[in-house]
């Protein structure tokens, strides 16, 4: 089970496509529209998360993996709608889960995401990520960003952001502008669920988090 999840590549795991990135101040704007045509909270959510990542990277060696985990856990929970994203990743099987099972798999998914960030964001090497703008979509607001790696190569990552009560939170991530993290995640999770059920998936996620040094 662990080996199966471990095969997820950088295009399928949200955090791994960010491991070489660090963050600078974003540039807010809309595609061909006035910035005040949209709610400011969508881009602000992404920018705030980038600020947290930058702080961790600049202090990464001093903090260590456990310290980075502790610093990033609230930022991840604040930025991403983890319960909703877990439901999307589980797919149709979600309706058959008990409430305790839903809570356990959501907690395991959160631990895993935070642990990956804590493991990978270790130091600052001059990379940058820019928030380029936002535009409305059928499911929320799409915030466009570009990672420029240390070698100068850019990577496009777009965030689907929706209002959740009074907060704006990310519900999906699109790599290279089009590859949905949640769609790919659902496919990968379905394989584990078919062979090992929800308890097997929970076990896989928790063990991966433990291996990465997650608290």
N, C-alpha and C positions, 0 to 999 in steps of 0.2 A: 504493500500500500504506500509506504513512504517513498519507495523508488518510483512508483507511478506518478505521484505528485511532484517528485523531484525533477521529472522530465519536462515540466513546464518551462518554456523558454522565455527569453526577455520580451517577446512580443505578447506573451500571455499573462505575465505577472506584473501587475501594476507597479509595485515598488522597484523591480529590477530594471525597468527602463529609465529609472531616475538615479541609479546608483553613482553615475559619474557626474551628476549635476550638482551645482550649488546655485545659490539664488542671489539675484540683485534686484534693485527696485524695479517694479513692473511699469510698463507703459500702458495706461488705460486709454481705450478708444473703441469705437464701433467700426464695423466694416462699411465705410461710406456713409455713416450716420453720426449725428451729434452724440457725444458721450452721455448726455443727460436724457437720451431717448430710452435708456434702459435703467433698471434698478442697479445702483452701485454695489449692492451687496454681493453679487456673483463674483466679480473680479476681485473684490476685497477679500473674499473667503480664500481664494487661491493665493493671493499675495501674502496674506497672513500666515498661511501654511509655509510658504517659501521663506518667510522671515524666521520661522521657528527652525526650519531645516538649516538655514545659514548659521544660526546661533550654535546649533548642535555641531555642525561641521567645524566651526572655528574653535570649538572647545572639545572636539571629539576624543583626542588622545588623553586628555585629562579626565574626562568623564568616564571613559571605558564603555564597554557595551551595555552594562547594566545602567550606568548613568545616562547614556543616550536613550535607552529604552524608557527610563523614568521621565526624561524630558519630552520625549516624542509622544508618549501615550495620550496625554490630554489633547495635543495638537491633532493627532489622527482622529480621535473621537469627535473633536469639534469640527473638523474639516469634512470628513466623510460620513455619510449616512450609513454606517456599518450594518445596522439591522436590516435596512431596505436592500442594501447590496448583497447581504447574505441570502435574503429571500430570493432575489433575482438569480443568484448563483445556484441555489438549490433547485429552483424551477418548480415543476408540478409536484414534486415530492414534499414541498413545504406544507401543503394543505393536509398532509397525512401525519405530520409531526405533532407530538404533544407540546404544550407550552414549555415544559422543562427542557425538552430536546431542542426546541428553537433557541432557547436562551443559551444552552451549552454550545451549540454550533456557532452561534453569533459571537460568544465570548472567545471561542477557539479561533475563529476567523480574525477577530480583532487582535488577539495576541500574535498571531502569525504575521499580519501586516505590520504591526509595530516592530516586531522582532527583526523583520527584514530591513526596515529602515534603520534601526539601531545598529545592525550588523554592517550595513553598506555605507552609511554616511559617516565616515571616519575622519576625514580631513578635507581641508579646502585647498584646491590646486588651481584656482583661477577660472574655473568654469562659470557659466552664468545661465540663468533662465529668465526670459522676459515674458511678461503678460502682455500680449499684443492687442487684445480687444475682446469684444463679446458681441453676440448676435442672438436673437431669439430663435428657438427651435420648437418643435411640436411638443417636446417634453420638458421644456425649461429654458435655460439660457446656456449657450455654448461659449465657454471661455477659451480663447485660443492662446497657446503659449509655445515658446520655442526654446529648447535647450541648446546651448552652444557648448560643446565639450572642449576640453583643454586643447585638443588638436584642431579646433576651429570648425569641426563638422556640426551642422545644426540637426536637431531632431524635433519634429512637430508633435506636441501632445496637447490635445484638447480635452477640456473637462465639461461634462454635463452637470450643471448646477441647478438645483430646485430649492424653492422656499419650503422649509420644514418648520412650521410654526413661525417664530420670529427670527429663525436662523436660515442662512443659505448654506446648503451642504452639497457636496459632490455625490452624484449617484452613478456615474460611469466615467470611464476614461477612454479616449480614442487615440491609439498610437498611430503615428504617421497620418493623423487626421481622420482615419476611417476605421481602424481595427478596434472593435468594441471589447474592452476588458471583460465586461460582464457576460457577453455572449460566449467568449472563449472559455471563461471560467466555468460557465454552466456546463459546457461540453466536457471539460476535465472532471468536474465534480460528479457528473452523471456516471462516469466510468467507475469511480470509487464507490458510489452509492449502489450501483448494480451488483458489485462483487462483495462489498463489506457493510452496506447499510449506513445509516446515519452515525452509529457508534464508531464504525471504522473511519469515517471522514473526520469526526471529532478527534479521534486518536491520532490520525495523520497530521492534522493541523497543529495539535498541541505538541506532538513530538518534534515537528519541524521547528516550532517556536522555541522549544527547549534546546534543540541543537544549535540554534542561532544565539542562544544566551538570553532569551526573553525571560522577564521576571515572572 
